[in-house]
């Protein structure tokens, strides 16, 4: 039997390893990132009750017209700004950043920078 794992399986394993210690609370919820080949998604989650408090993605209807002609990293920055705006509207100032098993470069870093620009602290 082959022991080779796909990239997705390896990412999920890394993510689960980090999730053992990173958890969102009502005072400091978790900002989770999911990155697909074409799109990027972000959620602010309170893990104590399992609720999503704010979310934004590159397929949002509000952001779709702004995304035309932008590079993926620029789109990720806009998603970060949007999720920060929505989180602040719900009274959230501080979050714990969960990069989802991805490396902190490229689109993941751009989303984090956008969220910081929008006023979230992490």
Residue pairs with C-beta under 8 A, 6 or more apart in sequence:
5 13
10 101
11 100
11 101
11 102
12 101
13 101
14 101
15 100
15 101
18 98
18 99
18 101
19 98
22 30
22 96
22 98
23 30
23 47
23 96
24 30
24 44
24 45
24 46
24 47
24 48
24 95
24 96
25 46
25 47
25 48
26 46
26 48
27 94
28 94
28 95
28 96
29 44
29 45
29 46
29 47
29 53
29 87
29 92
29 95
29 96
30 44
30 45
30 46
30 47
30 95
30 96
30 97
30 98
31 42
31 43
31 44
31 45
31 83
31 87
31 95
31 96
31 97
31 98
31 115
31 120
31 122
32 42
32 43
32 44
32 45
32 98
32 100
33 40
33 41
33 42
33 97
33 98
33 99
33 100
33 102
33 108
33 111
33 112
34 40
34 41
34 42
34 43
34 100
35 41
35 100
35 102
35 107
35 108
38 72
39 57
39 58
39 59
40 57
40 58
40 72
40 75
40 76
40 79
40 107
40 111
41 55
41 56
41 57
41 58
41 79
42 55
42 56
42 57
42 79
42 80
42 83
42 111
42 115
43 52
43 54
43 55
43 83
44 52
44 53
44 54
44 55
44 83
44 86
44 87
44 90
44 92
44 95
45 51
45 52
45 53
46 53
53 87
53 90
53 92
54 83
54 86
54 87
54 89
54 90
54 92
55 83
55 86
56 63
56 79
56 80
56 82
56 83
56 86
57 63
57 79
58 67
58 75
58 76
58 78
58 79
60 79
60 82
62 82
63 78
63 79
63 82
66 78
67 75
67 78
70 78
72 107
73 106
73 107
73 110
74 110
75 107
76 106
76 107
76 108
76 110
76 111
76 114
77 110
77 111
77 113
77 114
77 117
78 114
79 111
79 114
80 110
80 111
80 112
80 113
80 114
80 115
80 116
80 117
80 118
81 114
81 115
81 117
81 118
82 118
83 111
83 115
83 118
83 120
84 114
84 115
84 116
84 117
84 118
84 119
84 120
85 118
87 95
87 120
88 118
88 119
88 120
92 120
93 119
93 120
93 121
94 120
94 121
94 122
95 115
95 120
95 121
95 122
96 122
97 112
97 122
99 108
99 112
100 108
102 108
104 112
112 122
115 122
116 122
